[in-house]
Each structure stands twice: as structure tokens, then as C-alpha cells.
Amino acid sequence: MNSISLNVDELETILAIINELNPANQHRLGAGQAEISVDYSSGIGSVVTVTIPMSCGNYHGKFTTTITDENSW
């Protein structure tokens, strides 16, 4: 089993994205869920991305964004 370490800012960002795009109180597929991925290949640090299932009108898909602040590297 793999484990990752997230700081408070990353956790708050993930929750803010979930609450904005697909909050848990919605009756939609995947409501309140997020898929978190970590890429260690940069050699400098880990890059955390979050993917949220979402709907926009009759369109369904996933929204993916990087939440790691790479500016501090």
C-alpha cells in the first residue's frame, strides 16, 4: 500500500475544489469524492494532482488540477 503526506494547505485546497465542483450533499455520481495522485518523477519534490468527477448540464466528466505550489521550488 502506498501512502502520501499532504500538508494542511493541500488538504484545504482539495476540500475547496470538492465543495465547489461536486459537493457531498449532491445526488450525483461521485459526489464528495476525489482521486488524489502523486508524481515523484520531478526529482525536486512531489506533485499532487486531484481529480473530481463532475457534471455540467448534460455533460459528465472529470476535472483534474495540480494543487502543488511549484513556485517554492
Kinemage of the C-alpha trace (Angstrom):
@kinemage 1
@onewidth
@group {chain A} dominant
@subgroup {mainchain}
@vectorlist {calphas} color= white
{ca met a 1} P 0.000 0.000 0.000
{ca asn a 2} L 1.308 3.449 -0.908
{ca ser a 3} L 0.908 6.383 1.398
{ca ile a 4} L 1.290 10.084 0.768
{ca ser a 5} L 1.798 13.023 3.051
{ca leu a 6} L -0.295 16.157 2.497
{ca asn a 7} L 0.027 19.461 4.282
{ca val a 8} L -2.912 21.488 5.597
{ca asp a 9} L -2.909 23.831 2.581
{ca glu a 10} L -3.173 20.901 0.167
{ca leu a 11} L -5.987 19.313 2.195
{ca glu a 12} L -7.902 22.602 2.344
{ca thr a 13} L -7.450 23.093 -1.400
{ca ile a 14} L -8.795 19.600 -2.127
{ca leu a 15} L -11.827 20.211 0.082
{ca ala a 16} L -12.461 23.617 -1.516
{ca ile a 17} L -12.385 22.064 -5.009
{ca ile a 18} L -14.765 19.276 -3.964
{ca asn a 19} L -17.159 21.743 -2.337
{ca glu a 20} L -17.118 23.969 -5.424
{ca leu a 21} L -17.437 21.350 -8.171
{ca asn a 22} L -19.187 18.322 -6.693
{ca pro a 23} L -20.170 18.727 -3.021
{ca ala a 24} L -21.057 15.717 -0.913
{ca asn a 25} L -24.669 16.859 -0.435
{ca gln a 26} L -25.438 16.485 -4.172
{ca his a 27} L -27.254 13.462 -5.547
{ca arg a 28} L -24.759 12.917 -8.337
{ca leu a 29} L -22.376 10.136 -9.187
{ca gly a 30} L -19.177 10.561 -7.202
{ca ala a 31} L -20.496 13.415 -5.070
{ca gly a 32} L -17.936 14.493 -2.499
{ca gln a 33} L -15.224 12.238 -3.899
{ca ala a 34} L -11.730 12.997 -5.136
{ca glu a 35} L -8.930 10.945 -6.642
{ca ile a 36} L -5.509 12.085 -5.471
{ca ser a 37} L -2.359 11.300 -7.453
{ca val a 38} L 1.250 11.982 -6.546
{ca asp a 39} L 4.102 12.135 -9.054
{ca tyr a 40} L 7.617 11.881 -7.647
{ca ser a 41} L 9.418 11.995 -11.009
{ca ser a 42} L 10.407 15.690 -10.887
{ca gly a 43} L 13.446 14.945 -8.744
{ca ile a 44} L 12.750 18.085 -6.683
{ca gly a 45} L 9.553 17.236 -4.858
{ca ser a 46} L 6.196 15.563 -5.214
{ca val a 47} L 3.485 16.964 -7.488
{ca val a 48} L -0.020 16.363 -6.142
{ca thr a 49} L -2.997 16.376 -8.513
{ca val a 50} L -6.652 15.992 -7.646
{ca thr a 51} L -9.378 14.687 -9.961
{ca ile a 52} L -13.052 15.381 -9.223
{ca pro a 53} L -15.969 13.715 -11.042
{ca met a 54} L -18.374 16.429 -12.134
{ca ser a 55} L -21.310 17.360 -14.335
{ca cys a 56} L -22.034 20.487 -16.316
{ca gly a 57} L -25.529 20.408 -17.730
{ca asn a 58} L -25.847 17.121 -19.639
{ca tyr a 59} L -22.075 16.665 -19.815
{ca his a 60} L -20.274 14.388 -17.363
{ca gly a 61} L -16.553 14.045 -16.905
{ca lys a 62} L -13.635 14.715 -14.619
{ca phe a 63} L -11.841 17.888 -13.606
{ca thr a 64} L -8.137 17.493 -12.858
{ca thr a 65} L -5.845 20.144 -11.421
{ca thr a 66} L -2.420 20.316 -9.823
{ca ile a 67} L -2.558 21.556 -6.249
{ca thr a 68} L 1.162 21.577 -5.512
{ca asp a 69} L 2.687 25.030 -5.382
{ca glu a 70} L 5.790 24.518 -7.524
{ca asn a 71} L 6.770 28.206 -7.266
{ca ser a 72} L 8.550 27.499 -3.978
{ca trp a 73} L 10.911 25.000 -5.616
